[in-house]
């Protein structure tokens, strides 16, 4: 269809020379089956992206071809058959090979599950989501390596365009998960979305209602894991999807001005912070914490005639909002959620230290509360410096370096990260003959605060002596 471009790109990679492709080829020829490698693997060869996921489409029974291929690959190959879907998967070394019979699909409006019928290669390419995912290489011996590209996927790769093979509204209406896949591919590959395709994103936005939160989150995680996550969130916002998926983030948009006093666009700032974190860390949950770090600013925004705009306790309110967001979006409600809550709650603390005198007591408390996540917290705080005032950025960065050094010095001296008071609750009960009661918690709290404030060293003898003194003030005496 586009011979001048197809010729330019024809077999620019030698990846098809891998033994597994020749084995698939000979097996298909022996069985008299037309056979193609299709989709993401083909796309990634042209983009020079590593890929171990190989999709093979067969004009006929994909399951029978998979069984025959498994026998040739031997014991090191593991076959899984999914009869209901007409597919089979072979795991071989570091490869995952999925083999399916060519099919055509039709959809019921209330479901993403298609009605499937046997089809031709053309039918199978018609059902693909984007042109760059619809290209196929023939694997049969007499046509080995020939590119089948009916929709100009090569052209769209060259011009870095995301476009649907058929009418985009039909493509997205049939399977609305493709709406998010479109944004995800544009983010991962840094491609532009073709105009009609983009218009169809917002036109079919209400269709996302039939997509499960789990599948939506899967695509969002891939956006978040990309080199520049902000691309995806800006696209979601421009296509009017963000307000459906993450209204808490959407509400941060815009700048209010009163009496000539305005505040920064918190939405823009937030995405800059996420990108700053992404430059330094691949940690998915730290990136989510960065996205949510100012989520509490919308409900806490107030205007004061003297001081201007304020967001008092937005970190605390943001922490309280996280469980609701996680539950709605089907994030894991486990230590990952608690980690994000902790980072959101503490993200102002190092900045507060910068603005005040950096006392040993404040540093000890920060170390104690952040624990092993202190490095992540500091990374977020550094990423949070997004001012256009270069002098301000330089000053805050230098001050945070002082905080880092103070954290290091205090940790080496006092060992308070993740510390437990040297005197345990059991020892307090045994010493004073107590059953569980509030006095035990009071004594432990006094010891903890004394260590964090530097009044006593983080050592057993000093802690035990303070235990005895505190207990005496509470009218408690050691048992004999």
Residue, then its C-alpha position, 0 to 999 in steps of 0.5 A: x500500500x505504501x511501497x516506497x516506505x515499505x521498501x525503505x524499511x523492509x527487513x531492517x532487522x535480522x531478528x527473524x533469523x533467530x532459530x525459533x522463527x525458522x522452527x515455527x516456519x518449518x512447522x507451519x509449512x509441514x502442517x500447510x498453515x499460513x503463519x505470521x508474526x504480528x503486532x508488538x514484536x514487529x513494531x518493536x523491531x523497527x523501534x529497536x526496542x527489546x521484546x521477548x513477547x512474540x504473537x503469532x497468528x495462523x490461518x487455521x488452528x493456532x492450538x494445533x500449531x502450538x502443540x507441534x511446535x512444543x514437541x519440537x522445542x522439547x522439555x524446556x518449552x512449557x505449553x498452556x492451552x486456552x481452548x475457550x479463546x482458541x489460543x496457546x502460549x509457549x514459554x521457552x527460555x526467555x520467550x513467551x510465544x502466543x499462537x492464535x488462529x486468525x479471527x474477526x470480532x464483533x462486539x456487544x455494546x455492554x461488553x468488552x468481550x468480543x464475539x469471535x469467528x474464524x477469519x483471514x489475515x485481513x480480518x485479524x489485522x482489521x481488528x487490531x488497535x493501531x496501525x503500528x500494531x497491525x503489521x505482520x511478517x510472513x513466516x512461511x518458507x516461500x515468503x519468509x520475512x515479507x511484510x504485510x502492512x495494509x494500513x501504513x504502519x511503517x509510515x506511521x512509525x516513520x512519522x511517529x503517529x498513533x492511528x487506528x486502522x479503521x474508524x477510530x470511533x468504532x475502534x474505541x467504542x468496541x473496546x474502550x480500553x483502547x482509549x487508554x492504550x492509545x494514551x499509553x503508547x503515545x506516552x511510552x513512544x513519545x508519538x503524536x496521536x492523529x487528529x481524528x483518533x484523538x477526537x475519538x478519545x473524548x467522544x467515547x470517554x463514557x465508554x470507559x464505564x464498562x472497563x474494569x478498574x483493574x484494567x484501567x490501573x494497569x494502563x495507568x501504571x504503564x504510563x507512570x512507568x514511562x520515562x516522562x509520565x506527564x505526557x500521558x496525564x496531559x493527554x488524559x486531561x486534554x481528552x477529558x478523561x482525567x476528570x473521570x479517572x482521577x478527579x482529585x488530580x483534575x481539581x488541582x488545575x488552574x490558578x485563582x487570583x484575588x486582590x492581585x495574589x495568585x498561586x501556582x498551577x498545582x496540576x502543572x507543578x505536580x506533573x513536573x515533580x513526577x517527571x523530576x522523580x522519574x529522572x532519578x528513580x524507577x520506583x513506581x510507588x514513589x512516582x505515585x506518591x509524587x503524583x499524590x503529594x499535593x492532592x490535599x491542596x484542593x480541599x485545604x485552599x483558603x485565601x487570607x487577606x494578609x498572607x494570600x493563598x494557604x493550604x494548611x495541613x494539605x499533607x495531612x489531608x492528602x494522606x487521609x485521601x489516599x485510602x479512598x483513591x486506592x480503594x476506588x482505583x483498585x490499588x493494592x491496599x497493603x504496604x504500598x498504600x501505607x508507603x504512599x501515605x507516609x511519603x505524602x504526609x512527610x513531604x513537607x518536613x524536610x522543607x520545614x527543616x530548611x526554613x528553620x534552624x536544623x535541630x538535632x531533635x527535628x532530624x531525629x524525629x524525621x529519621x524515626x518517622x521516615x525509617x528506611x524510606x528517608x532517601x525516597x522522601x528526600x528525593x521527592x523533596x528535591x524534585x518538589x523544587x520547581x520554582x522559576x527563580x533560579x536563586x531560590x532553587x539554588x538556595x533550597x537545593x543547598x539547604x536540602x543538602x545540609x539536611x541530608x548531611x545532618x541526617x547522615x550525621x545523626x544516624x551514625x551517632x544515634x542510630x534512630x532510624x526504625x529504632x525501638x525504645x531500648x526498654x520494651x513494654x514487656x520489661x515495664x510490665x514485669x518490672x512493675x507487675x502490671x497488666x496491659x494498661x495506659x501507663x505502659x504506653x506513657x512510659x514508652x512515649x516518655x523514653x522515645x521522646x527523650x531519645x529523639x529530643x537528645x535528652x538521653x542517649x539511645x542506650x539501655x541503661x539510660x532508658x531504664x533509669x528514665x523508666x524508673x523515674x517516670x514510673x515513680x511520678x506515676x506512683x508505680x514501684x518495682x515489684x520485689 
